Amino acid sequence: MKYLFVEYPKCSTCQKAKKWLENQKVEFEDRHIVENTPTFEELQKWINQSGFEIKKFFNTSGLVYKSMNLKEKLETMTAEEKIKLLASNGMLIKRPLLICDDFVLVGFREKEWEEKI
């Protein structure tokens, strides 16, 4: 199975997840979330595939999220507006993402990753 690992290399959670993948001998394609921000189409596909609410894809603890006051703004935005916003700045997206044909994982929880991989 081929995996796409979308990360921000300076993120400690991403580093931990990447090390876990390497220790499990999981082959993956690595992608920098800021230098190669997911497109609207990719995000739309991943959100639908994941079964999660769009909100789960937002990095709610990030500085960009907080500085833009998104907690209140998201409540009045359409799904399309939210996805466009995510596609506009990789730092708004919760990371890491692990994408596969069968599933999408958002954030790193070792137990959840073990069950899926």
C-alpha positions in Angstrom: 0.0 0.0 0.0 1.3 3.5 -0.8 1.0 6.2 1.8 1.2 10.0 1.5 2.6 11.6 4.6 1.8 15.3 4.7 3.9 17.1 7.4 5.5 20.3 8.6 9.1 19.1 9.4 9.6 21.5 12.4 6.4 20.1 14.1 7.4 17.7 16.9 4.2 15.6 16.4 5.1 15.2 12.7 8.6 14.2 13.7 7.3 11.6 16.1 4.9 10.2 13.5 7.6 10.1 10.8 9.9 8.2 13.1 7.1 5.8 14.0 6.4 5.1 10.3 10.1 4.5 9.7 10.3 2.2 12.7 7.3 0.2 11.3 9.1 0.0 7.9 6.1 1.8 6.3 7.0 3.2 2.8 5.6 6.6 2.2 5.9 9.7 0.1 6.8 12.7 2.2 5.2 16.1 1.4 5.9 19.5 3.1 2.5 21.0 4.0 3.6 24.6 3.5 5.9 24.3 0.5 3.3 22.1 -1.2 0.0 23.0 0.4 -2.8 20.6 -0.4 -5.2 22.0 -3.1 -8.9 22.6 -2.7 -9.6 19.4 -4.7 -7.2 17.3 -2.6 -8.7 18.6 0.7 -12.2 18.0 -0.5 -11.4 14.5 -1.5 -9.6 13.7 1.8 -12.3 15.2 3.9 -15.0 13.2 2.2 -12.8 10.0 2.3 -12.1 10.5 6.0 -15.7 10.8 7.2 -14.5 13.5 9.6 -16.0 17.0 9.9 -14.1 19.7 8.2 -13.3 21.3 11.6 -11.0 18.3 12.4 -8.7 19.4 9.5 -8.1 22.8 11.1 -5.0 23.3 13.3 -6.9 24.9 16.1 -3.9 25.3 18.3 -1.9 27.0 15.6 -0.9 30.7 15.7 -2.4 31.4 12.3 -5.8 29.9 13.3 -5.8 32.0 16.5 -4.5 35.2 14.9 -7.3 35.0 12.3 -9.9 34.5 15.0 -11.3 31.5 13.2 -13.1 29.9 16.1 -16.0 32.3 15.7 -15.7 32.8 11.9 -15.9 29.1 11.0 -19.4 28.8 12.5 -20.8 31.1 9.7 -18.7 29.8 6.8 -19.9 27.3 4.2 -18.1 24.0 3.7 -16.6 25.3 0.4 -15.3 28.5 2.2 -13.7 26.4 4.9 -11.9 24.2 2.4 -10.8 27.2 0.3 -9.4 28.7 3.5 -7.5 25.5 4.4 -6.0 25.4 0.9 -4.8 29.0 1.2 -2.4 28.3 4.0 -0.8 25.0 5.0 -0.3 26.2 8.5 -4.0 26.1 9.0 -4.2 22.4 8.4 -3.9 20.0 11.3 -0.9 17.8 10.8 0.4 15.3 10.1 -1.9 13.8 7.6 -1.5 10.2 6.4 -3.4 9.5 3.2 -4.1 6.1 1.7 -6.6 4.7 -0.8 -8.7 3.3 2.1 -8.4 6.0 4.8 -7.2 9.4 5.9 -5.6 10.0 9.4 -5.5 13.5 10.8 -3.0 14.1 13.6 -0.9 11.4 15.2 -2.3 9.0 17.7 -0.1 5.9 17.7 -2.9 3.5 18.6 -5.1 4.7 15.8 -2.2 4.5 13.3 -1.4 1.0 14.5 -5.0 -0.1 13.9 -5.1 1.3 10.4 -1.7 0.3 9.1 
